[in-house]
């Protein structure tokens, strides 16, 4: 009996998407020092066709040929479809990094030949024989996990219909990854063009353990790797932020000690980023390569306008932002039990408090030099101070707290206390000015 072929257009669309992605331009860059030329994945998902089945799979992706924007090679996969038949696929594959400014996760694409076995004897009332066709798949990955959409379109005359598969993939070795972190830690980098901000390549890291991992399960390790990776990303961006501050202070005629302090703060952020990325590597088995970061645009306008902007941004980014970062680091330090983590948090807390103190010195200079326009700009910044800390949902356990991840409630309390102090101090300065 010949079966119908429902949903064949879905598989065709999937194959077309894979071909389109394979030909799409990319504007990121692969680093030969961090590129992993091969990887394997374990998948679990659903296959939709004439019937719906669970799918269990194993695949191997090898991409040894690299360009500035992609890596090319081939892939082979085997999938057990509902204990009914076996699906094998082989063909060319590529890994692409999306254009900067878009969500920075790699996209793995493949298209090729698919072989589907005959139904296993006795398992179906209407067994189907061997089938051949075209296979295509697209996978977006983050850290060691990926979401995979694939499909098989049978050749003309085959009895087995089209199949569409949606699966979660685990890749223990990881692929190069470019991320934009989402939680601000320290002085933010103000850029008009998001494509000019820093991006980061991440690959597998082998080396001695910096922290004690014995009491952490895999989920906790992944959460801590993510926490420290985010911190390192923002610390790295703060380097350019402080260099831009030093440039703008000098252009506004600030005393040399303020300019020198901004440069020293940039050096602090270099150290913070390195420490944070080292911890991310320790927890996640990663090696992070930051991309160069452009400086923020220079301030424009006359001297008074620049002083007004310096005062407002120093309150928001420095007095409040760096002050809250110091409070968060101190709160995390109080609960940290691992020596390496405690040492890192202690250093960050001290330095970030110093950066907040620098912001108050900049504000005092701007008020003394700029008069009423500076007071108005500062008053507006105080009135618009954010009411709550920017946070991301994270796993919270006793073990993650012992490794430097303060509970969300404690982070919120630290921000609230910092905000209240900063607002009171700024208003007192405005009353005296």
C-alpha positions, 0 to 999 in steps of 0.5 A: 500500500502506498502511503500519502505524503502529508507535510512534504512542503515543511521538509522542503522549506527546512531544506531551503532554509538550510541552503539559504543560511549556508549561502548567507553572508556573515560579518563575524570572525572565526579565531583559528586559536579557539576553533574546534574543528569537530564536535558531536551532539546528542539529541532528543526531539519529536518527528512530525510526518505521517505519524509523530514519534520521539527521536533519539539521535547522535551526530558528528560535525567536522568543520576544519576549513575556516574563513573570516566568517565561517567554518566548513566541512561535513556532518553525519547523523543517525536518528532512531525514529520512534523505535520504528525506523532508522534515519541516516544523513550525510552531507556538507555542513557549515558554522556561521556567526551572525552579523554583529548587532544581532543575537550572537549565537552560532548557526550550524547548517547542513544539507545532504543525502538521507537514508531511511531504513525499512520499518522494524519488523512487527512494530507497525501494522503497515510497514514501509520499505527503504527510503532515500531523500534530501536532508536539511537542518538548521541549528542555533546553539548557546553554550553546550546546548542547541535547538535544531530544526531539520527535515527529510524530503523523499525522492519521487516514488518512495513510499515514506513521506516527508518528516520534520524534526524539532530537537534539543541538542547537547554538544559537550565540546561547545562551538565558537560563540559570540555573546552580548551579555545582558546584565550590567556590571560596572560602568556601561559602554555608551555606544550609538551603534550596537555593532561597534560594541565588544563581542566574544569568542568562546571555545573549549578550555583545558587546564588546571582547575582554579576553583573547587568543583567537587560540590557543584553539579553540572547545572550549577557549573553552567549557571556559574560559568554564565554568571562570570562570563556576563561579568567579564563581558561588562568588565571588558566593555568598561575598559573602553568606557573609562578610556572615553571618560579620560578623553572627555575629561581632558577635553573639558579641561579637568585636572590631571589627577581626574584624567589619570584616575580614569586611566587607572580605572580602565586598568582596573577593568582589564584586571577585572575582565581577566579574573572574571573570564578565568572563573568562567573558564574554570566553571564551564571549561571555556576559553574566552577571547574578547574582541577589540572594543571601540571607544564611545563617541567623543562628547560634542558641544561647548564646554558647558554642555560637555560638563553637564553631560559628564556630571549626569553620566557620572551620576548614573554610570559611576555614582549609581552604577559603579556604586551598585556594582561595588555593593553587589560584589561585596554582598557576593564576597560575604557569602563566597567560600571558594578562595579564588572566588572570594579573592576576585570579588574582594578585589572587584568590590574595592576597585568598583567603590574607588570608581564610584568615588571617582564619579563623585569627584567628577561631579564636584568638578563639573558643578564648580566649573559649569554653573546652572546648566550642570546643576540642571543636568544633574538634577534631571539625572537624579530624577530619572535614576532607575528604580530597580537593578537590571537582573537576569533570572539565574539558578540560586542554590547554596553552592552557587552562592558559595561561588560568588552568585548572590541571590537576586533579593540580596542584589536588589537590596544592595542596589536599593541601598546604593540608590538611596545613598546616591540620591541623598548625596546628589541632592545635598550637592545641589542644595549647596551649589 
